[in-house]
């Protein structure tokens, strides 16, 4: 598979992941707010931001400048994964820490895939 096709596919997959995660954050706001001891509004905002980002990713997947798009998203994913991993130790419950580490690993995996597509 060419780098172009792979990058576009990864951007679409990343969009689906973000939309799903955002929908889950909104749907599960009550248990998440208890798990993280945070206001419920936080999970509405995080979920809404993830869904908005998913829409941006879909648009970038269609852009002519796929190399720039994949590179920018890979950079954003690297920063996001590092930020999520950095806050994970501060979650009040073990389950919350594990959830954040898992999300950081998933976001990091998207970055690695997108960087690999750029090499093709």
C-alpha positions in Angstrom: 0.0 0.0 0.0 1.3 3.4 -0.9 2.2 6.0 1.7 -0.7 8.2 0.5 -3.3 5.5 0.8 -1.9 4.3 4.2 -1.8 7.9 5.6 -5.4 8.6 4.5 -6.6 5.3 5.9 -4.9 6.0 9.2 -6.4 9.5 9.4 -9.9 8.0 8.8 -9.3 5.3 11.4 -8.0 7.9 13.8 -11.2 9.9 13.2 -13.3 6.9 14.0 -11.4 6.3 17.2 -11.7 9.9 18.3 -15.4 10.0 17.5 -16.0 6.8 19.4 -13.9 7.9 22.4 -15.7 11.2 22.4 -19.1 9.6 22.3 -18.1 7.3 25.1 -16.9 10.2 27.2 -20.2 11.9 26.8 -22.3 8.8 27.3 -20.3 7.7 30.4 -19.9 11.1 32.0 -21.3 10.1 35.4 -19.1 7.1 36.1 -16.0 8.8 34.6 -16.6 11.9 36.8 -16.6 9.6 39.8 -13.6 7.6 38.7 -11.5 10.7 38.1 -13.1 12.8 40.9 -13.8 15.6 38.3 -16.8 17.7 37.4 -19.2 16.0 34.9 -18.8 19.0 32.6 -15.2 18.0 32.0 -16.3 14.8 30.2 -18.9 16.6 28.1 -16.1 19.1 27.0 -13.5 16.4 26.4 -16.0 14.3 24.4 -17.1 17.2 22.4 -13.5 18.2 21.6 -12.7 14.6 20.5 -15.7 14.6 18.2 -14.7 18.0 16.7 -11.2 16.7 16.2 -12.6 13.6 14.4 -14.3 15.9 12.0 -11.0 17.8 11.4 -9.3 14.4 10.8 -11.8 13.4 8.2 -11.3 16.7 6.4 -7.5 16.2 6.5 -7.9 12.7 5.1 -9.3 14.3 2.0 -6.7 17.1 1.7 -4.4 17.2 -1.3 -1.4 17.8 1.0 -1.6 14.4 2.7 2.1 14.5 3.8 1.5 17.8 5.7 -1.7 16.5 7.1 -0.3 13.2 8.3 2.8 14.9 9.7 0.7 17.5 11.6 -1.6 14.8 13.0 1.3 12.6 13.9 2.9 15.5 15.8 -0.4 16.2 17.6 -0.8 12.6 18.5 2.7 12.4 19.9 2.1 15.5 22.0 -1.3 14.2 23.1 0.0 10.8 24.0 2.8 12.4 26.1 0.4 14.7 27.8 -2.1 11.9 28.7 0.8 9.7 29.9 2.1 12.6 32.0 -1.2 13.1 33.8 -1.9 9.4 34.3 0.0 9.0 37.6 -2.1 11.7 39.1 -5.5 10.0 38.5 -7.0 9.2 41.9 -7.8 5.6 41.2 -5.8 2.7 39.7 -8.5 2.1 37.1 -8.2 5.7 36.0 -4.5 5.5 35.7 -4.7 2.3 33.7 -7.3 3.8 31.4 -5.2 6.9 30.8 -2.1 4.8 30.1 -4.1 2.7 27.6 -5.4 5.8 25.8 -1.9 7.2 25.7 -0.6 4.0 24.1 -3.4 4.0 21.5 -2.8 7.6 20.6 0.9 6.9 20.4 0.3 4.0 18.1 -1.6 6.2 15.7 1.4 8.6 15.7 3.8 5.8 14.9 1.6 4.5 12.1 1.2 8.0 10.6 5.0 8.6 10.8 5.6 5.3 9.1 3.2 6.3 6.3 5.3 9.4 5.8 8.4 7.3 5.2 6.8 5.5 2.2 
